[in-house]
Amino acid sequence: MSTSEPTWFKSSYSSASGDDCIEVATLPHHVHVRDSKDEDGPRLAVSPAAWAEFVAHAGR
């Protein structure tokens, strides 16, 4: 298991100020989601399949 910090990214649709945005980090077995305004706050981890289903639903 790696102890390195995942690489986080924001949506290209985020405003320049970064208000009300989430950041996502993809790893082989999990997709991590956090509030961009609270980098040390809680994180949500879901399976890649669950994330893909969420993104497909959100894009409708």
C-alpha distance matrix in Angstrom:
0.0 3.8 6.6 9.2 11.7 12.4 15.8 18.5 21.8 25.0 27.4 30.1 32.6 31.7 34.6 34.7 34.6 31.3 33.0 31.8 28.8 25.2 22.3 19.6 16.2 15.1 11.6 11.5 11.4 12.9 15.6 15.8 19.4 21.0 24.5 25.2 27.5 25.1 21.8 20.8 22.0 20.5 18.3 18.6 15.9 17.4 16.8 17.9 21.0 22.0 21.6 23.8 26.3 26.5 27.1 29.7 31.5 31.5 33.0 35.9
3.8 0.0 3.8 5.6 8.5 9.6 12.9 15.8 19.2 22.7 25.3 27.8 30.4 29.4 32.1 31.9 31.9 28.8 30.7 29.8 26.8 23.4 20.2 17.9 14.3 13.7 10.7 11.5 12.3 13.1 15.0 14.8 18.2 19.4 22.7 22.9 25.2 23.0 19.5 18.8 20.5 19.5 17.3 18.3 15.9 17.8 17.6 18.2 21.7 22.5 21.6 23.7 26.5 26.4 26.6 29.4 31.3 30.9 32.2 35.4
6.6 3.8 0.0 3.8 6.5 9.0 12.4 15.0 18.7 22.0 25.0 27.6 30.0 28.5 31.0 30.5 30.2 27.2 29.0 28.3 25.5 22.3 19.3 17.5 14.3 14.7 12.3 14.1 14.6 14.4 15.8 14.6 17.5 18.0 21.0 21.1 23.0 20.5 17.0 15.9 17.9 17.5 15.9 17.5 15.9 18.4 19.0 19.9 23.4 23.8 22.6 25.1 27.8 27.2 27.3 30.5 32.1 31.3 32.8 36.1
9.2 5.6 3.8 0.0 3.8 6.4 9.2 12.2 15.8 19.3 22.4 24.7 27.3 25.8 28.1 27.5 27.4 24.5 26.7 26.4 23.4 20.4 17.1 15.5 12.2 13.0 11.3 13.6 14.9 14.4 15.0 13.8 16.4 16.8 19.6 19.0 21.2 19.1 15.4 15.0 17.5 17.4 15.7 17.5 16.0 18.6 19.2 19.4 23.2 23.6 21.8 24.1 27.1 26.3 26.0 29.2 31.0 30.0 31.2 34.6
11.7 8.5 6.5 3.8 0.0 3.8 6.6 8.9 12.6 15.9 19.1 21.6 24.0 22.3 24.6 24.0 23.7 20.9 23.0 22.6 19.7 16.8 13.5 12.4 9.5 11.2 10.5 13.7 14.7 13.3 13.0 11.2 13.3 13.3 15.9 15.2 17.4 15.5 11.8 11.9 14.3 14.5 12.7 14.9 14.0 16.8 18.0 18.1 21.9 21.9 19.8 22.2 25.1 23.9 23.5 26.9 28.5 27.1 28.4 31.9
12.4 9.6 9.0 6.4 3.8 0.0 3.8 6.2 9.8 13.2 16.1 18.6 21.1 19.8 22.5 22.3 22.4 19.3 21.5 20.9 17.6 14.6 11.1 9.2 5.9 7.5 7.4 10.9 12.3 10.7 9.9 8.6 10.9 11.7 14.6 14.0 16.9 15.5 12.0 12.9 14.7 14.4 11.8 13.2 12.0 14.3 15.2 14.9 18.7 18.8 16.4 18.7 21.7 20.6 20.0 23.3 25.1 23.8 24.9 28.4
15.8 12.9 12.4 9.2 6.6 3.8 0.0 3.8 6.8 10.5 13.4 15.5 18.3 17.1 19.7 19.3 19.8 17.0 19.6 19.4 16.0 13.4 9.6 8.2 5.6 7.7 8.9 12.5 14.4 12.7 11.0 9.9 11.3 12.0 14.3 12.9 16.0 15.5 12.1 14.0 15.9 16.1 13.5 14.9 14.1 16.0 16.8 15.7 19.4 19.6 16.7 18.4 21.7 20.4 19.1 22.4 24.4 22.8 23.5 27.1
18.5 15.8 15.0 12.2 8.9 6.2 3.8 0.0 3.8 7.1 10.3 12.8 15.2 13.7 16.3 16.3 16.6 13.5 15.9 15.6 12.2 9.6 5.9 5.4 4.6 7.9 10.4 14.1 15.5 13.0 10.3 8.6 8.7 9.0 10.9 9.3 12.7 12.7 9.8 12.4 13.8 14.1 11.6 13.0 13.0 14.9 16.4 15.4 18.8 18.4 15.2 17.1 20.0 18.2 16.9 20.4 22.0 20.0 20.8 24.5
21.8 19.2 18.7 15.8 12.6 9.8 6.8 3.8 0.0 3.8 6.8 9.0 11.6 10.4 13.3 13.4 14.4 11.4 14.2 14.0 10.4 8.5 5.3 5.5 6.5 9.2 12.4 15.8 17.4 14.8 11.6 10.5 9.7 10.2 11.2 9.2 12.9 13.9 11.7 14.9 15.9 16.2 13.8 14.6 14.9 16.1 17.5 15.9 18.9 18.5 14.9 16.3 19.2 17.2 15.2 18.6 20.3 18.0 18.3 22.1
25.0 22.7 22.0 19.3 15.9 13.2 10.5 7.1 3.8 0.0 3.8 6.4 8.2 6.8 9.8 10.7 11.7 8.5 11.0 10.9 7.3 6.4 4.7 6.5 9.1 11.8 15.3 18.6 19.7 16.8 13.2 12.0 10.0 10.0 10.0 8.0 11.5 13.4 12.2 15.8 16.1 16.5 14.4 15.0 16.0 17.0 18.7 17.1 19.7 18.7 15.0 16.3 18.7 16.2 14.0 17.4 18.7 15.8 16.2 19.9
27.4 25.3 25.0 22.4 19.1 16.1 13.4 10.3 6.8 3.8 0.0 3.8 5.1 5.4 9.1 10.9 12.6 9.8 11.8 11.3 8.0 7.8 7.4 8.4 11.3 13.1 16.9 19.6 20.7 18.0 14.3 13.8 11.7 12.4 12.2 10.8 14.1 16.2 15.6 19.1 19.0 19.0 16.7 16.6 17.4 17.7 19.0 17.1 19.0 18.1 14.3 14.9 17.0 14.7 11.9 14.9 16.2 13.2 13.0 16.7
30.1 27.8 27.6 24.7 21.6 18.6 15.5 12.8 9.0 6.4 3.8 0.0 3.8 5.5 8.3 9.7 12.4 10.6 13.0 13.4 10.6 11.2 10.8 11.8 14.3 15.8 19.5 22.1 23.6 21.2 17.6 17.3 15.5 15.9 15.5 13.5 16.4 19.0 18.4 22.0 22.2 22.5 20.4 20.4 21.0 21.2 22.2 19.9 21.8 21.2 17.4 17.4 19.6 17.5 14.3 16.7 18.3 15.3 14.2 17.7
32.6 30.4 30.0 27.3 24.0 21.1 18.3 15.2 11.6 8.2 5.1 3.8 0.0 3.8 6.5 9.2 11.5 9.9 11.3 11.3 9.3 10.9 11.8 13.3 16.4 18.1 21.9 24.5 25.5 22.8 19.0 18.6 16.1 16.3 15.2 13.6 16.1 19.0 19.1 22.8 22.4 22.7 20.8 20.7 21.8 21.9 23.2 21.2 22.6 21.5 17.9 18.0 19.5 17.0 14.0 16.2 17.1 13.7 12.7 15.9
31.7 29.4 28.5 25.8 22.3 19.8 17.1 13.7 10.4 6.8 5.4 5.5 3.8 0.0 3.8 6.5 8.0 6.1 7.7 8.4 6.5 8.8 9.9 12.4 15.6 18.0 21.7 24.8 25.6 22.6 18.8 17.6 14.8 14.1 12.4 10.5 12.6 15.7 16.1 19.8 19.5 20.3 18.9 19.3 21.0 21.7 23.5 22.0 23.7 22.3 18.7 19.5 21.0 18.1 15.6 18.4 19.0 15.4 15.3 18.5
34.6 32.1 31.0 28.1 24.6 22.5 19.7 16.3 13.3 9.8 9.1 8.3 6.5 3.8 0.0 3.8 5.3 5.3 6.7 8.8 8.3 11.4 12.8 15.7 18.8 21.5 25.1 28.2 29.2 26.0 22.3 20.8 17.8 16.6 14.2 11.9 13.0 16.6 17.3 21.0 20.9 22.2 21.4 22.2 24.1 25.1 27.1 25.7 27.5 25.9 22.4 23.2 24.6 21.6 19.2 21.8 22.2 18.5 18.3 21.2
34.7 31.9 30.5 27.5 24.0 22.3 19.3 16.3 13.4 10.7 10.9 9.7 9.2 6.5 3.8 0.0 3.8 5.5 8.1 11.1 10.5 13.2 13.8 16.9 19.5 22.4 25.8 29.1 30.3 27.4 23.7 22.0 19.3 17.8 15.5 12.4 13.2 16.8 17.2 20.9 21.5 23.2 22.5 23.8 25.7 27.0 29.0 27.5 29.7 28.4 24.7 25.6 27.4 24.5 22.1 24.8 25.4 21.8 21.6 24.7
34.6 31.9 30.2 27.4 23.7 22.4 19.8 16.6 14.4 11.7 12.6 12.4 11.5 8.0 5.3 3.8 0.0 3.8 5.6 9.2 9.5 12.6 13.7 17.2 19.9 23.1 26.5 30.0 30.8 27.6 24.0 21.8 18.8 16.6 13.8 10.8 10.5 14.3 15.3 18.8 19.2 21.3 21.2 22.9 25.2 26.9 29.3 28.3 30.5 28.8 25.3 26.7 28.3 25.1 23.1 26.1 26.3 22.7 23.0 26.0
31.3 28.8 27.2 24.5 20.9 19.3 17.0 13.5 11.4 8.5 9.8 10.6 9.9 6.1 5.3 5.5 3.8 0.0 3.8 6.5 6.0 8.8 10.0 13.6 16.4 19.7 23.0 26.5 27.2 23.9 20.3 18.1 15.0 12.9 10.2 7.3 7.9 11.5 12.4 16.0 16.2 17.9 17.6 19.1 21.4 23.0 25.5 24.7 26.9 25.1 21.7 23.3 24.9 21.7 19.9 23.1 23.3 19.8 20.5 23.6
33.0 30.7 29.0 26.7 23.0 21.5 19.6 15.9 14.2 11.0 11.8 13.0 11.3 7.7 6.7 8.1 5.6 3.8 0.0 3.8 5.6 9.1 11.5 15.1 18.3 21.6 24.9 28.3 28.5 25.0 21.4 19.0 15.5 13.1 9.8 8.0 7.5 11.2 13.2 16.4 15.8 17.4 17.6 18.9 21.7 23.3 26.1 25.6 27.5 25.3 22.2 24.0 25.0 21.5 20.2 23.3 22.9 19.3 20.4 23.2
31.8 29.8 28.3 26.4 22.6 20.9 19.4 15.6 14.0 10.9 11.3 13.4 11.3 8.4 8.8 11.1 9.2 6.5 3.8 0.0 3.8 7.0 10.3 13.6 17.1 20.1 23.4 26.7 26.5 22.8 19.3 16.9 13.2 11.1 7.8 7.6 7.7 10.7 12.9 15.9 14.5 15.4 15.4 16.2 19.1 20.5 23.4 23.2 24.8 22.3 19.4 21.4 22.0 18.4 17.5 20.7 19.9 16.3 18.0 20.6
28.8 26.8 25.5 23.4 19.7 17.6 16.0 12.2 10.4 7.3 8.0 10.6 9.3 6.5 8.3 10.5 9.5 6.0 5.6 3.8 0.0 3.8 6.7 10.0 13.6 16.5 19.9 23.2 23.2 19.7 16.1 13.9 10.4 8.8 6.4 5.7 7.6 10.3 11.4 14.7 13.7 14.3 13.5 14.2 16.6 17.9 20.6 20.1 21.9 19.8 16.6 18.5 19.7 16.2 15.0 18.4 18.2 14.8 16.3 19.3
25.2 23.4 22.3 20.4 16.8 14.6 13.4 9.6 8.5 6.4 7.8 11.2 10.9 8.8 11.4 13.2 12.6 8.8 9.1 7.0 3.8 0.0 3.8 6.7 10.3 13.2 16.4 19.7 19.6 16.0 12.4 10.2 6.7 5.6 4.7 5.1 8.2 9.6 9.8 12.9 11.8 11.8 10.3 10.8 13.0 14.4 17.1 16.7 18.8 16.7 13.6 15.9 17.3 14.0 13.2 16.8 16.9 14.0 15.8 19.0
22.3 20.2 19.3 17.1 13.5 11.1 9.6 5.9 5.3 4.7 7.4 10.8 11.8 9.9 12.8 13.8 13.7 10.0 11.5 10.3 6.7 3.8 0.0 3.8 6.9 10.2 13.4 16.9 17.2 13.9 10.4 8.2 5.7 5.4 6.3 5.6 9.4 10.1 8.9 12.0 11.9 11.9 9.8 10.6 11.9 13.6 15.9 15.2 17.9 16.5 13.1 15.4 17.5 14.8 13.7 17.4 18.2 15.7 17.0 20.5
19.6 17.9 17.5 15.5 12.4 9.2 8.2 5.4 5.5 6.5 8.4 11.8 13.3 12.4 15.7 16.9 17.2 13.6 15.1 13.6 10.0 6.7 3.8 0.0 3.8 6.5 9.9 13.2 13.7 10.5 6.9 5.6 4.7 6.7 9.1 9.2 12.9 12.9 11.1 13.7 13.5 12.7 9.6 9.5 9.7 10.8 12.6 11.7 14.6 13.6 10.3 12.5 15.1 13.0 11.9 15.6 16.9 15.0 16.3 19.8
16.2 14.3 14.3 12.2 9.5 5.9 5.6 4.6 6.5 9.1 11.3 14.3 16.4 15.6 18.8 19.5 19.9 16.4 18.3 17.1 13.6 10.3 6.9 3.8 0.0 3.8 6.6 10.2 11.2 8.5 5.8 5.1 6.6 8.8 11.8 11.7 15.2 14.7 12.0 14.0 14.5 13.5 10.2 10.4 9.4 10.8 11.9 10.9 14.4 14.2 11.2 13.4 16.4 15.0 14.1 17.5 19.3 17.9 19.0 22.5
15.1 13.7 14.7 13.0 11.2 7.5 7.7 7.9 9.2 11.8 13.1 15.8 18.1 18.0 21.5 22.4 23.1 19.7 21.6 20.1 16.5 13.2 10.2 6.5 3.8 0.0 3.8 6.8 8.2 6.4 4.5 6.3 8.9 11.8 15.1 15.3 18.9 18.3 15.7 17.3 17.6 16.1 12.5 11.7 9.6 9.8 9.7 8.1 11.8 12.4 9.8 11.4 14.7 14.2 13.4 16.3 18.5 17.9 18.7 22.0
11.6 10.7 12.3 11.3 10.5 7.4 8.9 10.4 12.4 15.3 16.9 19.5 21.9 21.7 25.1 25.8 26.5 23.0 24.9 23.4 19.9 16.4 13.4 9.9 6.6 3.8 0.0 3.8 5.7 5.3 5.9 7.9 11.3 14.2 17.7 18.1 21.4 20.3 17.4 18.4 18.9 17.2 13.6 12.9 10.0 10.3 9.5 8.5 12.3 13.4 11.7 13.3 16.5 16.6 16.3 18.9 21.1 20.9 21.8 25.0
11.5 11.5 14.1 13.6 13.7 10.9 12.5 14.1 15.8 18.6 19.6 22.1 24.5 24.8 28.2 29.1 30.0 26.5 28.3 26.7 23.2 19.7 16.9 13.2 10.2 6.8 3.8 0.0 3.8 6.0 8.0 10.8 14.3 17.5 21.1 21.7 25.1 23.9 21.1 21.9 22.2 20.1 16.6 15.3 11.8 11.2 9.1 7.9 11.2 13.2 12.4 13.3 16.4 17.3 17.2 19.2 21.7 22.1 22.9 25.7
11.4 12.3 14.6 14.9 14.7 12.3 14.4 15.5 17.4 19.7 20.7 23.6 25.5 25.6 29.2 30.3 30.8 27.2 28.5 26.5 23.2 19.6 17.2 13.7 11.2 8.2 5.7 3.8 0.0 3.8 7.2 10.0 13.5 16.8 20.5 21.8 25.0 23.5 21.0 21.4 21.1 18.6 15.0 13.2 9.5 8.5 6.3 6.7 9.6 11.1 11.1 12.7 15.2 16.1 16.8 18.8 20.7 21.4 22.7 25.3
12.9 13.1 14.4 14.4 13.3 10.7 12.7 13.0 14.8 16.8 18.0 21.2 22.8 22.6 26.0 27.4 27.6 23.9 25.0 22.8 19.7 16.0 13.9 10.5 8.5 6.4 5.3 6.0 3.8 0.0 3.8 6.3 9.8 13.1 16.8 18.3 21.4 20.0 17.8 18.2 17.7 15.1 11.5 9.6 6.0 5.5 4.8 5.8 9.1 9.5 8.8 11.3 13.6 13.7 14.5 17.1 18.6 18.9 20.5 23.3
15.6 15.0 15.8 15.0 13.0 9.9 11.0 10.3 11.6 13.2 14.3 17.6 19.0 18.8 22.3 23.7 24.0 20.3 21.4 19.3 16.1 12.4 10.4 6.9 5.8 4.5 5.9 8.0 7.2 3.8 0.0 3.8 6.7 10.3 13.8 15.1 18.5 17.5 15.5 16.6 16.0 13.7 9.9 8.1 5.5 5.3 6.1 5.9 9.3 8.9 6.9 9.7 12.2 11.5 11.8 14.8 16.3 16.0 17.6 20.6
15.8 14.8 14.6 13.8 11.2 8.6 9.9 8.6 10.5 12.0 13.8 17.3 18.6 17.6 20.8 22.0 21.8 18.1 19.0 16.9 13.9 10.2 8.2 5.6 5.1 6.3 7.9 10.8 10.0 6.3 3.8 0.0 3.8 6.8 10.6 12.1 15.2 13.8 11.9 12.9 12.2 10.1 6.4 5.5 4.4 6.6 8.9 9.6 12.7 11.5 9.3 12.6 14.7 13.1 13.5 17.0 17.9 16.9 18.9 22.0
19.4 18.2 17.5 16.4 13.3 10.9 11.3 8.7 9.7 10.0 11.7 15.5 16.1 14.8 17.8 19.3 18.8 15.0 15.5 13.2 10.4 6.7 5.7 4.7 6.6 8.9 11.3 14.3 13.5 9.8 6.7 3.8 0.0 3.8 7.2 9.2 12.2 11.3 10.2 11.8 10.6 8.8 5.6 5.0 6.4 8.3 11.3 11.7 14.3 12.3 9.8 13.1 14.7 12.2 12.5 16.2 16.6 15.0 17.2 20.3
21.0 19.4 18.0 16.8 13.3 11.7 12.0 9.0 10.2 10.0 12.4 15.9 16.3 14.1 16.6 17.8 16.6 12.9 13.1 11.1 8.8 5.6 5.4 6.7 8.8 11.8 14.2 17.5 16.8 13.1 10.3 6.8 3.8 0.0 3.8 6.2 8.7 7.5 6.9 8.8 7.4 6.6 4.8 6.5 9.1 11.7 14.9 15.5 18.1 15.9 13.4 16.7 18.1 15.2 15.4 19.2 19.2 17.1 19.4 22.5
24.5 22.7 21.0 19.6 15.9 14.6 14.3 10.9 11.2 10.0 12.2 15.5 15.2 12.4 14.2 15.5 13.8 10.2 9.8 7.8 6.4 4.7 6.3 9.1 11.8 15.1 17.7 21.1 20.5 16.8 13.8 10.6 7.2 3.8 0.0 3.8 5.4 5.4 6.5 9.0 7.4 8.0 7.8 9.6 12.7 15.1 18.3 18.8 21.1 18.7 16.1 19.1 20.2 16.9 16.9 20.6 20.3 17.6 19.9 22.8
25.2 22.9 21.1 19.0 15.2 14.0 12.9 9.3 9.2 8.0 10.8 13.5 13.6 10.5 11.9 12.4 10.8 7.3 8.0 7.6 5.7 5.1 5.6 9.2 11.7 15.3 18.1 21.7 21.8 18.3 15.1 12.1 9.2 6.2 3.8 0.0 3.8 5.5 5.8 9.4 9.3 10.8 10.5 12.6 15.1 17.5 20.3 20.3 22.9 20.9 17.9 20.5 22.1 18.9 18.1 21.9 22.0 19.1 20.7 24.0
27.5 25.2 23.0 21.2 17.4 16.9 16.0 12.7 12.9 11.5 14.1 16.4 16.1 12.6 13.0 13.2 10.5 7.9 7.5 7.7 7.6 8.2 9.4 12.9 15.2 18.9 21.4 25.1 25.0 21.4 18.5 15.2 12.2 8.7 5.4 3.8 0.0 3.8 6.1 9.0 8.8 11.3 12.2 14.7 17.7 20.3 23.4 23.7 26.2 24.0 21.2 23.9 25.2 21.9 21.4 25.0 24.8 21.7 23.6 26.6
25.1 23.0 20.5 19.1 15.5 15.5 15.5 12.7 13.9 13.4 16.2 19.0 19.0 15.7 16.6 16.8 14.3 11.5 11.2 10.7 10.3 9.6 10.1 12.9 14.7 18.3 20.3 23.9 23.5 20.0 17.5 13.8 11.3 7.5 5.4 5.5 3.8 0.0 3.8 5.5 5.1 8.1 9.7 12.8 15.8 18.9 22.2 23.0 25.6 23.3 20.9 24.0 25.3 22.2 22.2 25.9 25.7 23.0 25.2 28.2
21.8 19.5 17.0 15.4 11.8 12.0 12.1 9.8 11.7 12.2 15.6 18.4 19.1 16.1 17.3 17.2 15.3 12.4 13.2 12.9 11.4 9.8 8.9 11.1 12.0 15.7 17.4 21.1 21.0 17.8 15.5 11.9 10.2 6.9 6.5 5.8 6.1 3.8 0.0 3.8 5.5 8.2 8.8 12.2 14.4 17.7 20.6 21.3 24.3 22.5 19.9 23.0 24.8 22.0 21.8 25.6 25.9 23.4 25.3 28.6
20.8 18.8 15.9 15.0 11.9 12.9 14.0 12.4 14.9 15.8 19.1 22.0 22.8 19.8 21.0 20.9 18.8 16.0 16.4 15.9 14.7 12.9 12.0 13.7 14.0 17.3 18.4 21.9 21.4 18.2 16.6 12.9 11.8 8.8 9.0 9.4 9.0 5.5 3.8 0.0 3.8 6.8 8.6 12.3 14.5 18.2 21.2 22.4 25.4 23.5 21.5 24.8 26.4 23.8 24.1 27.9 28.0 25.8 28.1 31.2
22.0 20.5 17.9 17.5 14.3 14.7 15.9 13.8 15.9 16.1 19.0 22.2 22.4 19.5 20.9 21.5 19.2 16.2 15.8 14.5 13.7 11.8 11.9 13.5 14.5 17.6 18.9 22.2 21.1 17.7 16.0 12.2 10.6 7.4 7.4 9.3 8.8 5.1 5.5 3.8 0.0 3.8 6.6 10.1 13.0 16.5 19.9 21.5 24.1 21.8 20.0 23.5 24.6 21.8 22.5 26.2 25.9 23.8 26.4 29.3
20.5 19.5 17.5 17.4 14.5 14.4 16.1 14.1 16.2 16.5 19.0 22.5 22.7 20.3 22.2 23.2 21.3 17.9 17.4 15.4 14.3 11.8 11.9 12.7 13.5 16.1 17.2 20.1 18.6 15.1 13.7 10.1 8.8 6.6 8.0 10.8 11.3 8.1 8.2 6.8 3.8 0.0 3.8 6.8 9.9 13.3 16.9 18.8 21.2 18.7 17.4 21.0 21.9 19.3 20.5 24.0 23.6 21.9 24.8 27.5
18.3 17.3 15.9 15.7 12.7 11.8 13.5 11.6 13.8 14.4 16.7 20.4 20.8 18.9 21.4 22.5 21.2 17.6 17.6 15.4 13.5 10.3 9.8 9.6 10.2 12.5 13.6 16.6 15.0 11.5 9.9 6.4 5.6 4.8 7.8 10.5 12.2 9.7 8.8 8.6 6.6 3.8 0.0 3.8 6.4 9.9 13.3 15.1 17.6 15.4 13.9 17.6 18.7 16.3 17.4 21.0 20.9 19.5 22.2 25.0
18.6 18.3 17.5 17.5 14.9 13.2 14.9 13.0 14.6 15.0 16.6 20.4 20.7 19.3 22.2 23.8 22.9 19.1 18.9 16.2 14.2 10.8 10.6 9.5 10.4 11.7 12.9 15.3 13.2 9.6 8.1 5.5 5.0 6.5 9.6 12.6 14.7 12.8 12.2 12.3 10.1 6.8 3.8 0.0 3.8 6.6 10.3 12.4 14.4 11.9 10.8 14.6 15.4 13.2 14.8 18.1 18.0 17.0 19.9 22.4
15.9 15.9 15.9 16.0 14.0 12.0 14.1 13.0 14.9 16.0 17.4 21.0 21.8 21.0 24.1 25.7 25.2 21.4 21.7 19.1 16.6 13.0 11.9 9.7 9.4 9.6 10.0 11.8 9.5 6.0 5.5 4.4 6.4 9.1 12.7 15.1 17.7 15.8 14.4 14.5 13.0 9.9 6.4 3.8 0.0 3.8 7.0 9.4 11.7 9.9 9.3 12.9 14.1 12.8 14.4 17.5 17.9 17.5 20.1 22.7
17.4 17.8 18.4 18.6 16.8 14.3 16.0 14.9 16.1 17.0 17.7 21.2 21.9 21.7 25.1 27.0 26.9 23.0 23.3 20.5 17.9 14.4 13.6 10.8 10.8 9.8 10.3 11.2 8.5 5.5 5.3 6.6 8.3 11.7 15.1 17.5 20.3 18.9 17.7 18.2 16.5 13.3 9.9 6.6 3.8 0.0 3.8 6.5 8.1 6.2 6.4 9.9 10.8 10.1 12.1 14.7 15.2 15.6 18.0 20.3
16.8 17.6 19.0 19.2 18.0 15.2 16.8 16.4 17.5 18.7 19.0 22.2 23.2 23.5 27.1 29.0 29.3 25.5 26.1 23.4 20.6 17.1 15.9 12.6 11.9 9.7 9.5 9.1 6.3 4.8 6.1 8.9 11.3 14.9 18.3 20.3 23.4 22.2 20.6 21.2 19.9 16.9 13.3 10.3 7.0 3.8 0.0 3.8 5.3 5.2 6.3 8.6 10.0 10.6 12.4 14.3 15.4 16.5 18.4 20.5
17.9 18.2 19.9 19.4 18.1 14.9 15.7 15.4 15.9 17.1 17.1 19.9 21.2 22.0 25.7 27.5 28.3 24.7 25.6 23.2 20.1 16.7 15.2 11.7 10.9 8.1 8.5 7.9 6.7 5.8 5.9 9.6 11.7 15.5 18.8 20.3 23.7 23.0 21.3 22.4 21.5 18.8 15.1 12.4 9.4 6.5 3.8 0.0 3.8 5.5 5.1 6.1 8.6 9.8 10.5 12.2 14.2 15.2 16.4 18.8
21.0 21.7 23.4 23.2 21.9 18.7 19.4 18.8 18.9 19.7 19.0 21.8 22.6 23.7 27.5 29.7 30.5 26.9 27.5 24.8 21.9 18.8 17.9 14.6 14.4 11.8 12.3 11.2 9.6 9.1 9.3 12.7 14.3 18.1 21.1 22.9 26.2 25.6 24.3 25.4 24.1 21.2 17.6 14.4 11.7 8.1 5.3 3.8 0.0 3.8 5.4 5.1 6.2 8.7 10.0 10.6 12.4 14.2 15.4 17.2
22.0 22.5 23.8 23.6 21.9 18.8 19.6 18.4 18.5 18.7 18.1 21.2 21.5 22.3 25.9 28.4 28.8 25.1 25.3 22.3 19.8 16.7 16.5 13.6 14.2 12.4 13.4 13.2 11.1 9.5 8.9 11.5 12.3 15.9 18.7 20.9 24.0 23.3 22.5 23.5 21.8 18.7 15.4 11.9 9.9 6.2 5.2 5.5 3.8 0.0 3.8 5.5 5.1 6.2 8.7 9.9 10.6 12.2 14.3 15.9
21.6 21.6 22.6 21.8 19.8 16.4 16.7 15.2 14.9 15.0 14.3 17.4 17.9 18.7 22.4 24.7 25.3 21.7 22.2 19.4 16.6 13.6 13.1 10.3 11.2 9.8 11.7 12.4 11.1 8.8 6.9 9.3 9.8 13.4 16.1 17.9 21.2 20.9 19.9 21.5 20.0 17.4 13.9 10.8 9.3 6.4 6.3 5.1 5.4 3.8 0.0 3.8 5.4 5.0 6.1 8.5 9.8 10.4 12.2 14.6
23.8 23.7 25.1 24.1 22.2 18.7 18.4 17.1 16.3 16.3 14.9 17.4 18.0 19.5 23.2 25.6 26.7 23.3 24.0 21.4 18.5 15.9 15.4 12.5 13.4 11.4 13.3 13.3 12.7 11.3 9.7 12.6 13.1 16.7 19.1 20.5 23.9 24.0 23.0 24.8 23.5 21.0 17.6 14.6 12.9 9.9 8.6 6.1 5.1 5.5 3.8 0.0 3.8 5.5 5.2 6.1 8.6 9.9 10.6 12.8
26.3 26.5 27.8 27.1 25.1 21.7 21.7 20.0 19.2 18.7 17.0 19.6 19.5 21.0 24.6 27.4 28.3 24.9 25.0 22.0 19.7 17.3 17.5 15.1 16.4 14.7 16.5 16.4 15.2 13.6 12.2 14.7 14.7 18.1 20.2 22.1 25.2 25.3 24.8 26.4 24.6 21.9 18.7 15.4 14.1 10.8 10.0 8.6 6.2 5.1 5.4 3.8 0.0 3.8 5.5 5.2 6.2 8.6 10.0 11.2
26.5 26.4 27.2 26.3 23.9 20.6 20.4 18.2 17.2 16.2 14.7 17.5 17.0 18.1 21.6 24.5 25.1 21.7 21.5 18.4 16.2 14.0 14.8 13.0 15.0 14.2 16.6 17.3 16.1 13.7 11.5 13.1 12.2 15.2 16.9 18.9 21.9 22.2 22.0 23.8 21.8 19.3 16.3 13.2 12.8 10.1 10.6 9.8 8.7 6.2 5.0 5.5 3.8 0.0 3.8 5.5 5.1 6.0 8.5 10.2
27.1 26.6 27.3 26.0 23.5 20.0 19.1 16.9 15.2 14.0 11.9 14.3 14.0 15.6 19.2 22.1 23.1 19.9 20.2 17.5 15.0 13.2 13.7 11.9 14.1 13.4 16.3 17.2 16.8 14.5 11.8 13.5 12.5 15.4 16.9 18.1 21.4 22.2 21.8 24.1 22.5 20.5 17.4 14.8 14.4 12.1 12.4 10.5 10.0 8.7 6.1 5.2 5.5 3.8 0.0 3.8 5.4 5.0 6.0 8.8
29.7 29.4 30.5 29.2 26.9 23.3 22.4 20.4 18.6 17.4 14.9 16.7 16.2 18.4 21.8 24.8 26.1 23.1 23.3 20.7 18.4 16.8 17.4 15.6 17.5 16.3 18.9 19.2 18.8 17.1 14.8 17.0 16.2 19.2 20.6 21.9 25.0 25.9 25.6 27.9 26.2 24.0 21.0 18.1 17.5 14.7 14.3 12.2 10.6 9.9 8.5 6.1 5.2 5.5 3.8 0.0 3.8 5.6 5.2 6.7
31.5 31.3 32.1 31.0 28.5 25.1 24.4 22.0 20.3 18.7 16.2 18.3 17.1 19.0 22.2 25.4 26.3 23.3 22.9 19.9 18.2 16.9 18.2 16.9 19.3 18.5 21.1 21.7 20.7 18.6 16.3 17.9 16.6 19.2 20.3 22.0 24.8 25.7 25.9 28.0 25.9 23.6 20.9 18.0 17.9 15.2 15.4 14.2 12.4 10.6 9.8 8.6 6.2 5.1 5.4 3.8 0.0 3.8 5.4 5.5
31.5 30.9 31.3 30.0 27.1 23.8 22.8 20.0 18.0 15.8 13.2 15.3 13.7 15.4 18.5 21.8 22.7 19.8 19.3 16.3 14.8 14.0 15.7 15.0 17.9 17.9 20.9 22.1 21.4 18.9 16.0 16.9 15.0 17.1 17.6 19.1 21.7 23.0 23.4 25.8 23.8 21.9 19.5 17.0 17.5 15.6 16.5 15.2 14.2 12.2 10.4 9.9 8.6 6.0 5.0 5.6 3.8 0.0 3.8 5.5
33.0 32.2 32.8 31.2 28.4 24.9 23.5 20.8 18.3 16.2 13.0 14.2 12.7 15.3 18.3 21.6 23.0 20.5 20.4 18.0 16.3 15.8 17.0 16.3 19.0 18.7 21.8 22.9 22.7 20.5 17.6 18.9 17.2 19.4 19.9 20.7 23.6 25.2 25.3 28.1 26.4 24.8 22.2 19.9 20.1 18.0 18.4 16.4 15.4 14.3 12.2 10.6 10.0 8.5 6.0 5.2 5.4 3.8 0.0 3.8
35.9 35.4 36.1 34.6 31.9 28.4 27.1 24.5 22.1 19.9 16.7 17.7 15.9 18.5 21.2 24.7 26.0 23.6 23.2 20.6 19.3 19.0 20.5 19.8 22.5 22.0 25.0 25.7 25.3 23.3 20.6 22.0 20.3 22.5 22.8 24.0 26.6 28.2 28.6 31.2 29.3 27.5 25.0 22.4 22.7 20.3 20.5 18.8 17.2 15.9 14.6 12.8 11.2 10.2 8.8 6.7 5.5 5.5 3.8 0.0
